[in-house]
Amino acid sequence: MVERFSGRLSDVIGSHHCNSAEDLETTLKRYVWLYHQHLTQKALDHRTPVQAMKDWYAERPDLFRKKPRHLRGPDT
């Protein structure tokens, strides 16, 4: 999963022209947010990473320091 995520990041970086380090940071933050909150993963039974974390939390809350939650978008 890590290699696939890294490959997707490479695709995002390769397809966007960034004029500054700030542009690159904003692009990466947006993609990471999108990946965790909205893109389903086959390895997680077609759930988003946040959905999977919430399910795991419901089953084993003792494994978590805090409750997983959806985050507002990076542009809000």
N, C-alpha and C positions, 0 to 999 in steps of 0.2 A: 504494500500500500504506500509505503514511503517513496519507493522508486517511481510509482505512478504519479503521486502528487508532485514530486520533483520534476518529472517530465512535463506535467501540465503547467507548472510554473514556468518552465523553459519556453513552452509554447506561448504563454501569455506575454512573457518578456520579449520574445522574438516577434510577436505580432503588434506590439505597441511601440510607438516612438516616444521616448521620454526626453524632455528638454532639460531636466534637472534631477538631482537625487530626490527632491521632494515629489516630483511627478512619479518617479519609480516607486517610492514608498507608498504613495496614495494608490497606485495601481495594484501593488502587492496586497495592501490592506483590504482593498475591495474584493480582490479575488479570494483571499483567505476567508473573508466573511461569507462570500457567496458559497464557497466550497463547504464550509462547516454548517451553514444554516439552510441551504437550499438544494444542493446537488446530492442526489441519492447515490449510494454506493452499493454495487452488487455484493461486495464482501460483507456488507452490513445488512444483508437481506433487503436490499432496495430501500434503505432508510438513510436519512442524512446522519452525519456524525453526531449532531446534537440530539436527534431523535433516539439514536442508539444509546447515547449517554443517559438520557432521561429514562429509558427502559432499564438500563443496568442499575441506575440509581433506585428505581422502584423495587428492584429485586434485591439489591445489596447496598443499602444506604451507608452501611458501616465502612465501605471502601472509599467513600468520598469525604473530602473536607468541607465542601459546600455543594449546594444543590445546583445542578446544571440548568441553564435557562437560555432562552433565545435572546440574542442581543440586537439592539437597534442597529440599523445600517450605518456604515461608515460616513455617509453623507448627511446624517441627521444630527 
